[in-house]
Every structure is written in C-alpha cells, then in structure tokens.
Amino acid sequence: MDFLRQIATAIRLGLSSLPARFGTSLVIVIGMACAVGALVSVLSLSTGFLKAATGAGRTDRAIILSQGAISENGSSLSRAEIAAITGTPDIRKGPSGRQLASADMLGTVLLTKKTDGFSAFVPVRGVGPDFFALHPEIRVLHGRKFQPGKYEVLVGEAAQTAFAGQTEGSRIDLPQGRWIVTGTFKSTTGAGESQMLTDAPTLMAAMRSRAYKSMTIQLASADRFAAFKNALTSNPALSVDVSRETDYLARQARMLNNALMIVGYLVGGIMGLGAMFGALNTMYSAVSARRIEIATLRAIGFGGGAVIWSVLAESLLLAFLGASIGAAIAWALFNNNLQVLSGTVIHLAVTPGLAVGGIVFACLLGLIGGFFPAIRAARRPIAEALRAT
Amino acid sequence: MRYLPLIWAGLIRRPVRSLLTFLSIFVAFILFALLGGISAGLAHVREASRLDMLYTTPRFGAPLPYAYAGKIAAVPGVTIAAPETMMRGYYRDPKNPIGVQMVRPDIFAAHDDILVTKAQIAAFAANRSAAIVGVGFARAYGWKVGDKVSITSATLSANGGRSWTFDIIAIAQDADYEDLPFFVANYDYFDQARLTDKGTINMVSVRTNDPTRSAEISRAIDALFANSPAPTRTISEKANQQSSTQALGDVDVLTRTVSSAVLFMLLFLTGNTMMQSVRERIPEFAVMRTLGFSDAGTLALVFAEALLLCALAGACGLLAAKLGLSLVRGKLPIGMSSLVVFSWTGMAIGFAFALAVAFGSALIPAFRIRRMNIVDALAGR
C-alpha cells in the first residue's frame, strides 16, 4: 500500500512539471500521432475492403463452382449439374417448399465513377427465384424487385453512391439493350453492394450463355457442410468444387488484402520506430531535467520502483495522447471515404478495433521509450545528482 | 573544412541524443525512399503504357467470336489485330493462380515490348504445346527452357482432363518491366482441345498507326459490333492504365499524405533536438562570440550541425532502402518488385528533402542565437 502511494505521489509530481517541458514533450505526441495516423489510415483501406468483400459470408451457406475454378469467372455449371446439385440432401427447404438455392450467372457492366469520370467494370449477377429467401440480409431499400423475363435490374446502394446513372428509372447499357433500374437493394452486412441483381435466365438468354457460373445453397445447418460436400464430390455425374461461403470469399480477398496489410504494417512499423527513437530522446531529456527532483524523492525514501513508474507513466500518457490524436485525424479524414478497388466499392473503415490497436501499439512504443530513461533515472547515485547544478 | 571538428564536437557532445535523432531520421528516410519508389513505379507504369495499343474486350462479359479479329484488322488505321483468350488455372496449388494467354504468333508483333527472337517465335508456331513464359513466373516456380509444365484449369479438354501440359520453349523479358509474369501458349492447340466455348476469344490486342487517333479508332471498332449479340469495349492501354491506377485506391495521394506526415514528424523531432542542443550551449556560443566569432559564423555553425546530421542520416536511410530492396527483390510476390523503382533522381529528391529538414530544424535555434545578448548569456541569465 505504501509502495502504491509512493508511485502515485511520484507520478503526480512528475506530471505537475510536465508543462515546463511542453516543447520536448510535444515530440512524443506529434511522433505518435503521425505514426498511428499513418498506420490507421492505410489499414482502414484493408478493413474496408475486407468488410465489403467478405462481410456477407455465412458458414451455413456453401458455394459450388466447377472443378479447378479459382473464382466464379472461370467456372461454368450446366443445367444438368445444377439439377443434380439441387437433388442433394442437406439443403434446407425454404418457405416456397423448394430447396433454398440460387444458380447464378455473372456478366459485367461498364459504369462511370462519379468521383473522377473514369469507367470501371462492375458485376451484374443473374440470380434464381429463391435468391432473396437464401439471402435474408439483402432487402429492397427503394423501388421494387426486377421481374423475371424483363430487362430490369436492382442496384446495390454502394454502387449507387459510387457510380453515375444508377437511380430508379435510369436505363443502363446491358446486353440486348438498355435495362431499366427498378430499385435499390441494401445488405445489412454492408457487403456485396457493388453489384447489380437481375434474373438469371433473362441474363443468360441476353448473353447467349447456356451455362451458369456458380450455385449458392443454404445448408440444413453449418455442421452439415462435410456431408454435403462429400455427397457432391462422390457423385460421378458432377465434377465440382464445394466451399463454405466464408472460406470462398476470404480466399478471393486474400491476395489484395495481404498486399494492403503489408503496406500498412510496413509504413506504420517504420514510422513507429522513428517515433520511438523520438520518445527515447524526449524521456532522456525529461529525466535529465527532473534529476534533482528525482534525487530528492529518493533521498527522502522513495524507492527506485516509484521513480521508474513515474517516468513510464509520463511517456505512456504522452504516447496515448498522441496516438488518440492520430487515430482521430485518420478517422476524420478517411472514415467512410469512398473508393473503388478492383471493381468493389469500399468505404474506408476506421473501426474502433483498428483505432484501439493503433493506440496500444503506440503505448507499447511509449513504454519502450520511457523504459531506458527510467532505469537510468532510478540508478543514478543520489548524492551525485543532488550535487550537480 | 577547418570547422568540421567543431561541428562534430557539437554533435557528439550528447552522443545518445544525436544517435537517437540520427536513427529517427534514418528510418524515416527508409520509408520515404520506399514511398517514393512506389510513386515512381506507378509513374513508370503510366509512361510505359502506350496510346497506340488498344484492347478490345467483351462489354458484358460474354466471350467474342473469333471472327472479330479479322473485322477489326480491316478498320482504317489498324495495323495488327491479334486475338487471344484467357485460360484461368493454377500451377500445383490454387494458391498459385495463372492466367494462360492463348495466342496466335502475331501477338508478338502487336506486343513488341516482349523481347523474343524470330527463331523463338518460329519455334512457338511450330510446336502445338509450346509456351513462352515471363521471367516473373520462371523465377517464382523455378522453370527452365525445356521443362514440361502442367496447369490445372476448370476448362475441360477433349480427353476429359482438366490438366493442360505445355513445353516451355523460351523465357522472355518485357522491355518495360523486369519480372513481368506472363504465360502464353498456342490458341489453335487450345481451341481444338477444349470442349466448350470453341471459336471464341476474350480479347483482341490492336495496334494502330497513329496514336493521336486512338480514341476515334476505338469508337470505330466498338461501332462495328454495337448491335451484335456480343458488343465490345475498346480502350487504349494508356487510358486503361490511368483508370486502373486510379482504381488502386489513389495510391499516389496516399503515399503523398504519408510522406508529408513523415516529413512533419522529422522536422519537429530534429528541430527539438537542435533547440535543446543550442539552449544548453548558449554560454558556449557567448564565449565564441567574445573570442571573435562573427554573428554569421555562429549561425552557420548551427546550420552546419543540423545539415551534417540530416545529410548523413538521410543518405544512409536512402541507401539502406535501395540496398535492402535489392536483397529482398527475389523474395517478393510475383510481379511486385517491378512496382517499386529506385532511381538516382528519386534518391536525389529524397536527399534534397533531408537538407530541407535540416534547414527547417535549425531555423528557430538560429534565431535564438541571433537574439542572444552576450553579457546575459555569459552570466547564465
């Protein structure tokens, strides 16, 4: 208890002289603010991308592609294969009495970005009649659903904000003419909104394709995946690859996300290192400025531990302050900032987890920056320190 | 030069402080060099992309008929129209995706930036299962000329398999990118062997005789097929690069933002070091002034100290980045290393920034020395 009171007193004393060292202390605050700001901004690109690309995944849904296909683009499933998959057990039945499954077709549409006027290819997904029952997270926000057999599309909310000419009633260049936008859909997961939805057979007829690209099904329960996969892969009429939806989406996002993470950690790590050297410098000069005060404390019976804690507390406080400022600036500048990254509309996301991670990182650096000066302060012979002017 | 020992003595007066400041500047300039390298790499991509090279691709994702290549070749201004289709697959493991470009030998005329000899093109045309691979893939997977390589794909071949075997007859370099990964094989062989989508292509590479007319020719090509079941979208390599580097999340803006954060942090950090150092030595400077050093002389001393520290640390950081990258170049993911370009011009710009930081950080301490009153300073007031 006595030790704790010593620490509290030493910390209070140290902080009370902080204003006198305002300029030097600012080095830690600004250094950490820059390092954490950079780290959090770059990583917000990665969290935003992951959220948009993989957020819609569920472990109790499975996606089926033709064997050897890495993505939906390289896959092709015939009507016979679709029928064989639908007949497999372990698929849950929907309200319509049919199996909850959707055989999908993919096309592309060329849209103009609102921000810079450049065009980008965006996916158009043709879906089966049970798509909305299979994806309860997706609901129509404005307007109405497309009608099968008509050249109509429903656009995602994210695509609508990023690209021009997406409002209800606009016409979009798609195969066989100009298709009409009947409304906007939104996903409660915030993911998968970069695409357009329409009826699969209509899209296939317009694209003159006889094969689907993929099929997504609702498993009876998440733990039936192995049995379902086994049933499909052992069926001689089928040559398909089966993945959990979560795994599939994570695999698709991995390459780009890895690159973004490497850049984020590299930038943040190097700047953090620089800020740590700055913190060491500041804390060395702080203990040097406080040397008489520290020696006096020790002369009247304060332990070395209390001195160490008071130095650490100061550097920790400054690092925490700087990191919070950095994270706040990153949040203000970049949170919800709209970007189009390889066909996916993403909102940069400075999540609480990311901000806390950045602050913890800075506090660790602050601890290192305070540690060595603290040791030096605690070890310094008292008499020598008191004698020096 | 005579004053160098004096400047040096100023720096090593507080060795720990100078060393820590040195290290901060050092690591900051490693980062600065890397960011500059990425910016330069993107600029290189923009410069290397051509205006007289057009790409015709499906507008809606459905493949195009092979005959489109012939029709495009007849458009006025078009000199070469080389068709190709992409077979998506992987080597050994789905983690190693490879898009095999199925081409006809005329692709090498359209893409003269791929460095192949006439003999290699002839060998490619003569061997149905021949493949020419880029240095990037060859290095990553250890392929050599003469190797047989199997690529697994979702595309079924007539013999029922999903494995496609190719003979590597040449490993080629791209004139603009050192380790560009590409894999080209014969379209005729592929089209005969595949079961679905026979007679279709994914892309036509088009060369024109006049870069200034590229937009007009693109429109003329797309107009040919506008009312067909498979409309096209034609775009010049340059325009495509512009929109796709833009799509890379405004990397340039991001690197510039981070670079300015680095510089700001450095300016403050070094400025603080100089400030502390000068404040402690006010009496010493007063002595020097008393001994006859001029006003300008003492100022120059402060600037020289900052310059020496920043120039040394900055140069070391820049060189360390250049050296470090050349060491890890072979271990980077395929195609990544040509994205970072370290030119001597870039290094010189980085060095100029180091000097600017030195100047900026010495400004306030120098001002303080100018205002110094010798008598007060000597008295320690």
Interface residues (C-beta under 8 A of the other chain):
Chain A: G23 T24 L26 V27 I30 G31 C34 A35 G37 A38 S41 V42 L45 L65 S66 Q67 G68 A69 I70 S71 N73 G74 S75 S76 L106 G107 T108 V109 L110 D116 F118 S119 A120 V124 D173 L174 P175 Q176 A206 M207 R208 S209 A211 S239 R251 A259 L266 V267 I270 M271 L273 G274 A275 F277 G278 L280 N281 T282 Y284 S285 Q339 V340 L341 S342
Chain B: V16 R17 L20 T21 L23 S24 I25 V27 A28 I30 L31 L34 L35 P58 R59 F60 G61 A62 R88 G89 Y90 P94 P97 T152 S153 A154 T155 R162 T196 P229 A230 P231 R233 Q242 S243 Q246 A247 L248 G249 D250 L254 T257 V258 A261 V262 F264 M265 L266 F268 L269 N272 T273 M275 Q276 P333 M336
